[in-house]
Amino acid sequence: MTGANANLIDRAFRAYVAADGSAAEQPTLSACSVESICGRRYVALRNHHRMLAVYRIRRCSGCLRRLRVWPIDLMGREPERPTIKLNPTGEGAYV
């Protein structure tokens, strides 16, 4: 992760905590990312379970704007959840 991307993720995290409070679900740094879709850049805050917030990066000012509706392309890039498969003995095991 570059320094510029780390700075954008940090700014988005601060905005997320300011808006939702410290009791909100916390993003996981390794799951957060800066994405580019159709010429627009976004900061996606995620934890290991789900997407928490998406911020659009404005071209001219670099300001972040929280989106209410997230781009569908970002939804497909969520971290994979572990699946449970049953062993022949009936015990569950994460795969």
Z-matrix of the N, CA and C atoms (Angstrom, degrees):
N
C 1 1.451
C 2 1.525 1 108.27
N 3 1.317 2 116.25 1 130.83
C 4 1.452 3 119.59 2 -179.60
C 5 1.520 4 110.56 3 -77.48
N 6 1.317 5 115.28 4 165.30
C 7 1.456 6 120.18 5 179.35
C 8 1.519 7 112.21 6 -63.01
N 9 1.350 8 116.66 7 -36.87
C 10 1.464 9 120.18 8 179.20
C 11 1.524 10 110.89 9 -65.92
N 12 1.339 11 116.91 10 -42.02
C 13 1.460 12 120.16 11 178.03
C 14 1.523 13 111.20 12 -66.37
N 15 1.322 14 117.24 13 -40.18
C 16 1.460 15 120.69 14 178.22
C 17 1.526 16 110.51 15 -62.71
N 18 1.329 17 116.80 16 -37.83
C 19 1.455 18 121.02 17 178.03
C 20 1.530 19 110.67 18 -65.17
N 21 1.343 20 117.47 19 -42.89
C 22 1.463 21 121.14 20 178.87
C 23 1.521 22 111.43 21 -64.28
N 24 1.323 23 117.18 22 -41.80
C 25 1.468 24 120.69 23 178.72
C 26 1.521 25 110.14 24 -65.12
N 27 1.323 26 117.08 25 -40.37
C 28 1.468 27 121.08 26 177.98
C 29 1.526 28 110.90 27 -62.77
N 30 1.333 29 117.03 28 -43.82
C 31 1.466 30 120.49 29 178.56
C 32 1.524 31 111.51 30 -63.80
N 33 1.333 32 116.84 31 -41.15
C 34 1.462 33 120.81 32 178.55
C 35 1.527 34 110.69 33 -65.52
N 36 1.330 35 116.70 34 -39.80
C 37 1.465 36 120.39 35 178.34
C 38 1.529 37 110.73 36 -62.12
N 39 1.330 38 116.88 37 -43.69
C 40 1.472 39 120.11 38 178.80
C 41 1.522 40 111.68 39 -63.28
N 42 1.332 41 117.12 40 -40.73
C 43 1.463 42 120.71 41 177.73
C 44 1.523 43 110.76 42 -65.54
N 45 1.324 44 117.04 43 -39.09
C 46 1.467 45 122.14 44 179.02
C 47 1.522 46 110.69 45 -62.77
N 48 1.327 47 117.58 46 -45.64
C 49 1.468 48 121.30 47 -179.97
C 50 1.523 49 110.28 48 -67.41
N 51 1.334 50 117.68 49 -39.11
C 52 1.458 51 121.12 50 179.39
C 53 1.528 52 111.12 51 -63.66
N 54 1.341 53 117.25 52 -37.72
C 55 1.461 54 121.24 53 -178.01
C 56 1.529 55 112.54 54 -79.47
N 57 1.327 56 116.83 55 -41.58
C 58 1.464 57 120.61 56 -172.90
C 59 1.518 58 113.97 57 -101.75
N 60 1.304 59 118.01 58 -10.86
C 61 1.459 60 120.77 59 -179.68
C 62 1.515 61 112.07 60 86.39
N 63 1.302 62 116.00 61 164.67
C 64 1.459 63 120.99 62 -176.25
C 65 1.526 64 112.60 63 -73.18
N 66 1.331 65 117.82 64 -12.68
C 67 1.465 66 120.77 65 179.47
C 68 1.526 67 112.19 66 -83.16
N 69 1.330 68 117.46 67 -6.10
C 70 1.465 69 121.17 68 179.92
C 71 1.525 70 110.20 69 -70.27
N 72 1.340 71 115.84 70 161.60
C 73 1.466 72 119.97 71 176.47
C 74 1.520 73 109.16 72 -58.86
N 75 1.310 74 116.47 73 140.08
C 76 1.453 75 121.18 74 -177.53
C 77 1.525 76 111.31 75 -92.63
N 78 1.334 77 117.55 76 133.72
C 79 1.465 78 120.44 77 175.73
C 80 1.527 79 111.15 78 -69.54
N 81 1.314 80 115.90 79 151.96
C 82 1.457 81 122.47 80 174.53
C 83 1.519 82 107.48 81 -100.15
N 84 1.320 83 116.58 82 124.33
C 85 1.464 84 120.96 83 -173.97
C 86 1.525 85 111.91 84 -57.21
N 87 1.314 86 118.15 85 -40.10
C 88 1.465 87 120.40 86 -177.83
C 89 1.530 88 112.38 87 -69.23
N 90 1.331 89 118.43 88 -19.29
C 91 1.462 90 121.57 89 -179.83
C 92 1.523 91 112.44 90 -95.36
N 93 1.325 92 118.77 91 -14.10
C 94 1.463 93 122.73 92 179.59
C 95 1.522 94 109.41 93 -79.39
N 96 1.340 95 115.62 94 151.95
C 97 1.462 96 118.09 95 -178.34
C 98 1.519 97 111.30 96 -155.43
N 99 1.329 98 115.04 97 162.58
C 100 1.462 99 123.32 98 170.85
C 101 1.518 100 106.02 99 -108.59
N 102 1.331 101 116.67 100 121.28
C 103 1.461 102 122.39 101 -174.47
C 104 1.522 103 110.13 102 -118.58
N 105 1.313 104 116.78 103 152.22
C 106 1.453 105 123.12 104 175.05
C 107 1.520 106 108.43 105 -120.98
N 108 1.344 107 116.34 106 122.14
C 109 1.458 108 122.17 107 -178.65
C 110 1.526 109 107.97 108 -134.08
N 111 1.321 110 116.74 109 121.20
C 112 1.467 111 123.60 110 178.35
C 113 1.524 112 111.96 111 52.14
N 114 1.318 113 117.20 112 41.76
C 115 1.447 114 121.39 113 177.12
C 116 1.517 115 115.19 114 81.04
N 117 1.308 116 117.80 115 0.00
C 118 1.467 117 121.87 116 178.05
C 119 1.518 118 108.88 117 -111.04
N 120 1.327 119 115.56 118 144.90
C 121 1.471 120 119.94 119 -178.09
C 122 1.522 121 110.15 120 -109.30
N 123 1.328 122 114.85 121 142.47
C 124 1.456 123 122.15 122 -177.06
C 125 1.524 124 110.21 123 -134.53
N 126 1.333 125 115.03 124 151.33
C 127 1.457 126 121.11 125 170.03
C 128 1.520 127 105.79 126 -109.83
N 129 1.320 128 116.71 127 122.10
C 130 1.461 129 122.25 128 179.50
C 131 1.523 130 108.76 129 -106.54
N 132 1.333 131 116.25 130 118.95
C 133 1.461 132 121.27 131 176.66
C 134 1.522 133 108.21 132 -98.21
N 135 1.320 134 115.54 133 122.54
C 136 1.463 135 121.62 134 -178.01
C 137 1.521 136 109.37 135 -133.39
N 138 1.319 137 114.90 136 159.52
C 139 1.458 138 119.98 137 162.61
C 140 1.526 139 105.52 138 -118.56
N 141 1.297 140 118.36 139 -170.52
C 142 1.463 141 119.32 140 -175.60
C 143 1.523 142 113.08 141 -73.76
N 144 1.325 143 116.83 142 -8.30
C 145 1.463 144 119.72 143 -177.08
C 146 1.523 145 113.68 144 -102.63
N 147 1.348 146 116.53 145 -36.02
C 148 1.456 147 118.29 146 -174.79
C 149 1.522 148 111.91 147 -165.96
N 150 1.330 149 115.12 148 172.87
C 151 1.457 150 122.51 149 173.94
C 152 1.527 151 107.67 150 -77.75
N 153 1.330 152 117.01 151 133.86
C 154 1.459 153 121.07 152 -178.28
C 155 1.528 154 112.73 153 -102.29
N 156 1.332 155 117.18 154 -42.86
C 157 1.462 156 120.90 155 -178.57
C 158 1.524 157 109.09 156 -161.30
N 159 1.332 158 114.69 157 154.83
C 160 1.462 159 121.11 158 175.86
C 161 1.521 160 107.52 159 -130.47
N 162 1.326 161 115.21 160 132.97
C 163 1.460 162 122.09 161 178.01
C 164 1.522 163 108.55 162 -119.28
N 165 1.335 164 116.31 163 135.34
C 166 1.459 165 120.86 164 174.91
C 167 1.516 166 108.17 165 -91.66
N 168 1.318 167 116.02 166 137.89
C 169 1.456 168 121.56 167 178.56
C 170 1.525 169 107.31 168 -94.92
N 171 1.309 170 117.46 169 118.71
C 172 1.461 171 120.91 170 179.63
C 173 1.521 172 110.14 171 -73.36
N 174 1.332 173 116.18 172 136.04
C 175 1.466 174 121.22 173 -176.06
C 176 1.520 175 112.68 174 -63.67
N 177 1.308 176 117.08 175 -50.94
C 178 1.465 177 119.87 176 -171.12
C 179 1.522 178 112.67 177 -71.77
N 180 1.317 179 118.13 178 -40.90
C 181 1.462 180 119.99 179 -173.60
C 182 1.524 181 114.02 180 -107.79
N 183 1.323 182 117.75 181 -19.00
C 184 1.458 183 120.27 182 -176.22
C 185 1.510 184 113.11 183 78.28
N 186 1.342 185 116.69 184 7.07
C 187 1.467 186 120.88 185 178.76
C 188 1.533 187 109.89 186 -68.98
N 189 1.315 188 115.34 187 154.10
C 190 1.457 189 121.00 188 177.80
C 191 1.518 190 109.30 189 -102.20
N 192 1.321 191 116.09 190 138.48
C 193 1.454 192 121.91 191 177.37
C 194 1.519 193 108.15 192 -128.34
N 195 1.327 194 116.43 193 121.78
C 196 1.464 195 119.86 194 -179.73
C 197 1.524 196 109.67 195 -73.16
N 198 1.321 197 115.20 196 134.42
C 199 1.461 198 121.05 197 -179.06
C 200 1.517 199 110.63 198 -97.93
N 201 1.322 200 115.37 199 140.31
C 202 1.468 201 120.25 200 174.86
C 203 1.523 202 110.43 201 -84.08
N 204 1.344 203 114.85 202 -35.54
C 205 1.462 204 121.08 203 178.35
C 206 1.519 205 107.15 204 -113.55
N 207 1.314 206 116.05 205 124.32
C 208 1.462 207 121.28 206 -174.96
C 209 1.515 208 111.13 207 -91.41
N 210 1.336 209 117.53 208 145.94
C 211 1.468 210 120.41 209 175.61
C 212 1.526 211 110.55 210 -59.99
N 213 1.316 212 115.71 211 136.42
C 214 1.463 213 121.01 212 -176.78
C 215 1.518 214 111.62 213 -61.79
N 216 1.335 215 117.76 214 -30.51
C 217 1.465 216 120.93 215 179.29
C 218 1.522 217 111.96 216 -64.26
N 219 1.320 218 117.52 217 -30.53
C 220 1.468 219 119.98 218 177.35
C 221 1.523 220 111.62 219 -74.34
N 222 1.312 221 116.62 220 -29.15
C 223 1.462 222 119.89 221 -177.88
C 224 1.521 223 111.02 222 -65.37
N 225 1.310 224 118.10 223 -33.60
C 226 1.450 225 121.51 224 -179.76
C 227 1.517 226 113.53 225 -76.22
N 228 1.317 227 117.85 226 -7.61
C 229 1.460 228 121.48 227 -176.48
C 230 1.518 229 113.00 228 -102.82
N 231 1.317 230 116.88 229 16.57
C 232 1.460 231 119.16 230 179.01
C 233 1.521 232 109.98 231 -67.16
N 234 1.338 233 117.07 232 150.69
C 235 1.460 234 118.95 233 177.08
C 236 1.526 235 110.75 234 -61.68
N 237 1.303 236 115.63 235 145.41
C 238 1.455 237 119.85 236 -179.25
C 239 1.519 238 111.16 237 -69.93
N 240 1.309 239 115.07 238 140.94
C 241 1.460 240 120.14 239 175.56
C 242 1.519 241 108.60 240 -91.03
N 243 1.323 242 116.93 241 146.74
C 244 1.461 243 117.78 242 177.33
C 245 1.524 244 110.66 243 -67.26
N 246 1.309 245 116.40 244 141.65
C 247 1.456 246 120.36 245 177.80
C 248 1.522 247 108.85 246 -104.31
N 249 1.305 248 114.81 247 152.23
C 250 1.464 249 120.01 248 -179.80
C 251 1.522 250 108.23 249 -106.62
N 252 1.307 251 115.72 250 124.99
C 253 1.461 252 120.98 251 174.56
C 254 1.518 253 107.36 252 -116.22
N 255 1.301 254 115.94 253 138.59
C 256 1.458 255 120.30 254 -179.75
C 257 1.526 256 110.36 255 -85.35
N 258 1.293 257 115.00 256 134.13
C 259 1.466 258 121.19 257 174.21
C 260 1.536 259 108.23 258 -76.03
N 261 1.320 260 117.46 259 165.57
C 262 1.477 261 119.41 260 176.57
C 263 1.521 262 112.65 261 -57.78
N 264 1.334 263 116.80 262 -24.21
C 265 1.468 264 119.56 263 179.24
C 266 1.515 265 111.99 264 -80.81
N 267 1.350 266 117.31 265 -8.42
C 268 1.454 267 121.07 266 179.32
C 269 1.514 268 113.49 267 94.91
N 270 1.318 269 116.99 268 -0.74
C 271 1.460 270 120.47 269 179.05
C 272 1.519 271 109.39 270 -84.10
N 273 1.327 272 117.39 271 144.82
C 274 1.460 273 121.28 272 179.04
C 275 1.527 274 110.86 273 -85.30
N 276 1.298 275 116.56 274 147.84
C 277 1.464 276 121.62 275 177.52
C 278 1.525 277 108.44 276 -142.89
N 279 1.313 278 116.79 277 134.51
C 280 1.464 279 120.49 278 177.08
C 281 1.509 280 109.98 279 -75.29
N 282 1.311 281 114.71 280 138.09
C 283 1.465 282 120.70 281 179.16
C 284 1.507 283 109.04 282 -118.41
